[in-house]
Amino acid sequence: MSESAGINIEDLINAASLKSDVEVQEPRVEQLNSKLRRLQQGKRVLEAELKEIQSVSQALQEELATLQAEAYKLEGIHKEKEEIFRKLQFQCEESEQESARQLNQNKKSEELLEQYRCEIQELKLKQRKQRMKFENQLHQLIEQHKTLHSVFTLERLPDEIRIAENINIQLLSAEQLKVDQLHHLDEELMKQKQLGKATLEKE
């Protein structure tokens, strides 16, 4: 009976120990399952974040490629503008040189016009003096004829008249020559004025 009682006590102890182990294992399994679920959830979160990071990285790479293409394009535009600037600067320098040349030419034309004006004034004055001289000579000749008419015979009068007419013709020819020269200078002056006006209109 004591043996039976001892077995029963041992069985009871073993049963109690087994029950205790089962009770201990059940919470551990629950903890492991809970931890596993948390890890799986964390993995999903990390995978989602990784996808987002990869998406952002791809977007940044595309944006970088776009910026590089834009930078290359802007560099080309900058080079074109530099070339245009060099051409415009060269044209500006040429225009300044041409303007200086035109100003110099205009100055020479003005000096030439002034010279022609002076020559015309001198010719007019000279012509006026010659005309006055011619009138004086003609007046003297008429007076001489009046005086000679009473001294010389009528036979010499035609010769004296021819001489006076020849002198008159020579004086008129000289006067006409001066008039032609003056007319020529007037034409040259008009040409120079037209040339100067055309040059100013081009500017």
C-alpha positions in Angstrom: 0.0 0.0 0.0 2.9 2.2 0.8 4.4 1.4 -2.6 1.1 2.2 -4.2 1.0 5.4 -2.3 4.6 6.2 -3.3 3.9 5.6 -7.0 0.9 7.8 -6.8 2.9 10.6 -5.2 5.6 10.3 -7.8 3.0 10.2 -10.6 1.5 13.3 -9.1 4.8 15.0 -9.0 5.6 14.1 -12.6 2.2 15.1 -13.7 2.5 18.4 -11.9 6.0 19.0 -13.4 4.7 18.1 -16.9 1.8 20.5 -16.5 4.1 23.2 -15.3 6.3 22.7 -18.4 3.4 22.8 -20.7 2.2 26.0 -19.0 5.7 27.5 -19.4 6.0 26.5 -23.1 2.6 27.9 -24.1 3.5 31.5 -23.2 6.9 31.1 -24.9 5.3 30.0 -28.2 2.9 32.9 -28.0 5.8 35.3 -27.4 7.7 33.8 -30.4 4.7 34.0 -32.6 4.1 37.6 -31.5 7.8 38.4 -32.1 7.6 36.7 -35.5 4.6 38.7 -36.4 6.4 41.9 -35.3 9.4 40.9 -37.3 7.3 40.1 -40.4 5.5 43.5 -40.0 8.8 45.2 -39.6 10.1 43.4 -42.7 7.1 44.6 -44.7 7.6 48.2 -43.4 11.3 48.0 -44.4 10.5 46.6 -47.8 8.0 49.4 -48.3 10.5 51.9 -47.2 13.2 50.3 -49.5 10.8 50.5 -52.4 10.1 54.1 -51.6 13.8 54.8 -51.3 14.5 53.0 -54.6 11.7 55.0 -56.3 13.0 58.3 -54.9 16.5 57.3 -56.0 15.3 56.5 -59.5 13.5 59.8 -59.6 16.6 61.6 -58.4 18.7 59.8 -61.1 16.2 60.8 -63.8 16.2 64.4 -62.5 20.0 64.4 -62.5 20.1 63.1 -66.0 17.6 65.8 -67.0 19.7 68.5 -65.3 22.8 67.2 -67.0 21.1 67.4 -70.4 19.8 70.9 -69.5 23.3 71.9 -68.4 24.8 70.6 -71.7 22.1 72.4 -73.6 22.8 75.6 -71.7 26.5 75.2 -72.3 25.9 75.0 -76.0 23.6 78.1 -75.9 26.3 79.9 -73.9 28.9 79.1 -76.5 26.6 80.2 -79.3 26.0 83.5 -77.5 29.7 84.0 -76.9 30.3 83.5 -80.7 27.5 85.9 -81.5 29.0 88.4 -79.0 32.4 88.1 -80.7 30.8 88.7 -84.1 28.8 91.7 -82.9 31.9 93.1 -81.2 33.8 92.7 -84.5 31.0 94.3 -86.5 30.9 97.1 -83.9 34.6 97.7 -84.3 34.3 97.7 -88.0 31.3 100.2 -87.8 33.4 102.5 -85.6 36.3 102.4 -88.0 33.9 103.0 -91.0 32.3 105.9 -89.0 35.7 107.4 -88.3 36.6 107.0 -92.0 33.3 108.7 -93.0 33.9 111.5 -90.6 37.4 112.0 -92.0 36.0 111.9 -95.5 33.3 114.4 -94.6 35.9 116.7 -93.0 38.0 116.6 -96.2 34.9 117.3 -98.3 34.0 120.3 -96.1 37.6 121.6 -96.5 37.4 121.1 -100.2 34.0 122.8 -100.4 35.5 125.7 -98.4 38.4 125.9 -100.8 36.0 126.0 -103.7 34.0 128.7 -102.1 37.2 130.8 -101.6 38.2 130.2 -105.2 34.8 131.2 -106.4 34.9 134.4 -104.3 38.3 135.1 -105.7 37.1 134.5 -109.2 34.1 136.7 -108.7 36.3 139.5 -107.3 38.7 139.1 -110.1 35.9 139.1 -112.7 34.5 142.2 -111.1 37.8 143.9 -111.3 38.3 142.8 -114.9 34.8 144.1 -115.8 35.6 147.4 -114.2 38.9 147.5 -116.0 37.1 146.7 -119.3 34.5 149.3 -118.7 37.2 151.9 -118.0 39.1 150.9 -121.1 36.0 151.0 -123.2 35.2 154.4 -121.7 38.7 155.6 -122.5 38.5 154.2 -126.0 35.3 156.0 -126.6 36.8 159.2 -125.4 39.8 158.6 -127.5 37.6 158.1 -130.5 35.8 161.2 -129.8 39.1 163.0 -129.6 40.5 161.3 -132.7 37.4 161.9 -134.7 38.3 165.6 -134.7 42.0 164.8 -135.5 42.0 162.0 -137.9 40.4 161.8 -141.3 37.3 159.8 -142.0 39.4 157.3 -144.0 41.1 156.0 -140.7 38.0 155.9 -138.7 36.9 152.4 -139.9 40.3 151.0 -139.0 40.1 152.6 -135.5 36.6 151.1 -135.1 37.8 147.7 -136.1 40.7 147.9 -133.6 38.2 148.9 -130.9 35.9 146.1 -131.9 38.8 143.6 -131.8 39.8 144.8 -128.4 36.1 144.6 -127.3 35.9 141.0 -128.6 39.1 140.0 -126.8 37.8 141.5 -123.6 34.5 139.7 -124.0 36.3 136.4 -124.7 38.4 136.8 -121.6 35.2 137.6 -119.6 33.4 134.6 -121.1 36.4 132.4 -120.2 36.2 133.5 -116.6 32.4 133.0 -116.6 32.9 129.4 -117.9 35.5 128.7 -115.2 33.2 130.1 -112.6 30.4 127.9 -113.9 32.7 124.9 -113.8 33.6 125.6 -110.2 29.9 126.0 -109.3 29.2 122.5 -110.8 32.0 121.0 -108.8 30.7 122.6 -105.7 27.2 121.2 -106.3 28.7 117.7 -106.8 30.6 117.9 -103.6 27.4 119.1 -101.7 25.5 116.1 -103.2 28.2 113.7 -102.2 28.3 115.0 -98.7 24.5 114.8 -98.4 24.5 111.2 -99.7 27.2 110.3 -97.2 25.2 111.8 -94.3 22.0 110.0 -95.5 23.9 106.6 -95.5 24.9 107.2 -91.9 
